[in-house]
Each structure stands twice: as structure tokens, then as C-alpha cells.
Amino acid sequence: MPALVNECVALVKESSLVSVIGVADLMRRANVVQADTARAFEPLLFVAVIYYALVLVLTSLARLLERRMRRSD
């Protein structure tokens, strides 16, 4: 189970999850905002926070699942 969780976390970190979350590519949107506003740091920081939140949620859910599976053994 930990290997599967690690793969899921890696998937979140290495991709923009366009097909999973159903919204426009976050990095593409950050680039568009950068071009429109001439702000380089803020859009990328916002995208980083979103990715970090996704990883935290996924990791927490995986921990919960692992605990439940350990109890059921």
C-alpha cells in the first residue's frame, strides 16, 4: 500500500492533473496571468499552494486508509 500511495503523490507532483480536476492547466493559467499582469512570482506561488494542498490531502487520506487497513488485519 505505501508504494501505491507514493505513486499517487508523485503523480500529483509531476502533473497538472487537468483530466482529474477538470479545470484548465494550472501552470498554463499561471503563465497567462504572468503575461497579463507582468507579475512573475504571485501566480506561481498560488499554483504551488494549490499543489501543496492537493498533496497534503492525498497524504492524509492515505494515512487514514493505511490505519484502517492495519486495524482490520
QUICORWO-V593471 format. One line per field, one symbol per residue. ss: DSSP state (a for helix, b for strand, c for the rest). phi: phi as a letter, one per 30 degrees, with the letter a starting at -180 (. if undefined). psi: psi as a letter, one per 30 degrees, with the letter a starting at -180 (. if undefined). A space follows every 50 residues. Layout:
ss = ???
phi = ???
psi = ???
//
This chain:
ss = caaaaaaaaaaaaacccaaaaccccaaaaaaaaaaaacccaaaaaaaaaa aaaaaaaaaaaaaaaaaaaaaac
phi = .edddddddddddcbcheddcibdeddddddddeddciccdddddddddd ddddddddddddddddddddddd
psi = eeeeeeeeeeeeeflfhefefgllkeeeeeeeeeeefgkeeeeeeeeeee eeeeeeeeeeeeeeeeeeeeef.
//
